[in-house]
């Protein structure tokens, strides 16, 4: 079986306004910085910054 370039651990993305966990994603093992995306939050009803959070 081919080796996956993503780690098996999922990470949570947390809205920076309402502090809720809205998304899950995977991250490359070699990436050291924390992920940050501009995504839609269904509780805030607008696009907000979502940052990687601890499990």
Rosetta constraint file for C-alpha pairs under 8 A:
AtomPair CA 5 CA 28 HARMONIC 6.43 0.50
AtomPair CA 5 CA 29 HARMONIC 7.73 0.50
AtomPair CA 6 CA 26 HARMONIC 6.52 0.50
AtomPair CA 6 CA 27 HARMONIC 5.92 0.50
AtomPair CA 6 CA 28 HARMONIC 4.68 0.50
AtomPair CA 6 CA 29 HARMONIC 6.39 0.50
AtomPair CA 7 CA 26 HARMONIC 6.77 0.50
AtomPair CA 7 CA 27 HARMONIC 6.38 0.50
AtomPair CA 7 CA 28 HARMONIC 5.93 0.50
AtomPair CA 7 CA 29 HARMONIC 5.66 0.50
AtomPair CA 8 CA 26 HARMONIC 7.52 0.50
AtomPair CA 9 CA 26 HARMONIC 6.73 0.50
AtomPair CA 9 CA 27 HARMONIC 7.99 0.50
AtomPair CA 10 CA 24 HARMONIC 6.46 0.50
AtomPair CA 10 CA 25 HARMONIC 5.74 0.50
AtomPair CA 10 CA 26 HARMONIC 5.07 0.50
AtomPair CA 10 CA 27 HARMONIC 7.54 0.50
AtomPair CA 11 CA 24 HARMONIC 5.67 0.50
AtomPair CA 11 CA 25 HARMONIC 5.54 0.50
AtomPair CA 11 CA 26 HARMONIC 6.00 0.50
AtomPair CA 11 CA 27 HARMONIC 7.41 0.50
AtomPair CA 11 CA 52 HARMONIC 6.65 0.50
AtomPair CA 11 CA 53 HARMONIC 7.02 0.50
AtomPair CA 11 CA 54 HARMONIC 7.34 0.50
AtomPair CA 11 CA 55 HARMONIC 7.10 0.50
AtomPair CA 12 CA 21 HARMONIC 6.48 0.50
AtomPair CA 12 CA 22 HARMONIC 7.66 0.50
AtomPair CA 12 CA 23 HARMONIC 5.99 0.50
AtomPair CA 12 CA 24 HARMONIC 4.64 0.50
AtomPair CA 12 CA 25 HARMONIC 6.63 0.50
AtomPair CA 12 CA 52 HARMONIC 5.80 0.50
AtomPair CA 12 CA 53 HARMONIC 5.59 0.50
AtomPair CA 12 CA 54 HARMONIC 7.04 0.50
AtomPair CA 12 CA 55 HARMONIC 6.80 0.50
AtomPair CA 13 CA 21 HARMONIC 5.80 0.50
AtomPair CA 13 CA 22 HARMONIC 6.26 0.50
AtomPair CA 13 CA 23 HARMONIC 5.10 0.50
AtomPair CA 13 CA 24 HARMONIC 5.93 0.50
AtomPair CA 13 CA 25 HARMONIC 7.57 0.50
AtomPair CA 13 CA 50 HARMONIC 5.48 0.50
AtomPair CA 13 CA 51 HARMONIC 5.21 0.50
AtomPair CA 13 CA 52 HARMONIC 4.67 0.50
AtomPair CA 13 CA 53 HARMONIC 5.94 0.50
AtomPair CA 14 CA 19 HARMONIC 5.88 0.50
AtomPair CA 14 CA 20 HARMONIC 5.49 0.50
AtomPair CA 14 CA 21 HARMONIC 4.42 0.50
AtomPair CA 14 CA 22 HARMONIC 6.19 0.50
AtomPair CA 14 CA 23 HARMONIC 7.26 0.50
AtomPair CA 14 CA 50 HARMONIC 5.03 0.50
AtomPair CA 14 CA 51 HARMONIC 5.38 0.50
AtomPair CA 14 CA 52 HARMONIC 6.32 0.50
AtomPair CA 14 CA 53 HARMONIC 6.17 0.50
AtomPair CA 15 CA 19 HARMONIC 4.93 0.50
AtomPair CA 15 CA 20 HARMONIC 5.49 0.50
AtomPair CA 15 CA 21 HARMONIC 6.42 0.50
AtomPair CA 15 CA 22 HARMONIC 7.02 0.50
AtomPair CA 15 CA 41 HARMONIC 7.00 0.50
AtomPair CA 15 CA 48 HARMONIC 6.64 0.50
AtomPair CA 15 CA 49 HARMONIC 6.11 0.50
AtomPair CA 15 CA 50 HARMONIC 4.49 0.50
AtomPair CA 15 CA 51 HARMONIC 6.74 0.50
AtomPair CA 16 CA 20 HARMONIC 7.97 0.50
AtomPair CA 16 CA 48 HARMONIC 7.06 0.50
AtomPair CA 16 CA 49 HARMONIC 5.92 0.50
AtomPair CA 16 CA 50 HARMONIC 5.93 0.50
AtomPair CA 16 CA 51 HARMONIC 7.08 0.50
AtomPair CA 17 CA 44 HARMONIC 7.72 0.50
AtomPair CA 17 CA 48 HARMONIC 7.23 0.50
AtomPair CA 17 CA 49 HARMONIC 7.99 0.50
AtomPair CA 18 CA 43 HARMONIC 7.58 0.50
AtomPair CA 18 CA 44 HARMONIC 6.88 0.50
AtomPair CA 22 CA 41 HARMONIC 6.91 0.50
AtomPair CA 27 CA 31 HARMONIC 7.16 0.50
AtomPair CA 34 CA 51 HARMONIC 7.28 0.50
AtomPair CA 34 CA 52 HARMONIC 5.84 0.50
AtomPair CA 35 CA 51 HARMONIC 5.88 0.50
AtomPair CA 35 CA 52 HARMONIC 5.32 0.50
AtomPair CA 36 CA 49 HARMONIC 6.79 0.50
AtomPair CA 36 CA 50 HARMONIC 5.67 0.50
AtomPair CA 36 CA 51 HARMONIC 4.43 0.50
AtomPair CA 36 CA 52 HARMONIC 6.39 0.50
AtomPair CA 37 CA 49 HARMONIC 5.68 0.50
AtomPair CA 37 CA 50 HARMONIC 5.22 0.50
AtomPair CA 37 CA 51 HARMONIC 6.51 0.50
AtomPair CA 38 CA 47 HARMONIC 6.31 0.50
AtomPair CA 38 CA 48 HARMONIC 5.48 0.50
AtomPair CA 38 CA 49 HARMONIC 4.48 0.50
AtomPair CA 38 CA 50 HARMONIC 6.03 0.50
AtomPair CA 39 CA 47 HARMONIC 5.19 0.50
AtomPair CA 39 CA 48 HARMONIC 5.69 0.50
AtomPair CA 39 CA 49 HARMONIC 6.29 0.50
AtomPair CA 39 CA 50 HARMONIC 6.44 0.50
AtomPair CA 40 CA 45 HARMONIC 7.07 0.50
AtomPair CA 40 CA 46 HARMONIC 5.56 0.50
AtomPair CA 40 CA 47 HARMONIC 4.14 0.50
AtomPair CA 40 CA 48 HARMONIC 6.17 0.50
AtomPair CA 41 CA 45 HARMONIC 5.60 0.50
AtomPair CA 41 CA 46 HARMONIC 5.77 0.50
AtomPair CA 41 CA 47 HARMONIC 6.02 0.50
AtomPair CA 41 CA 48 HARMONIC 6.56 0.50
AtomPair CA 42 CA 46 HARMONIC 7.19 0.50
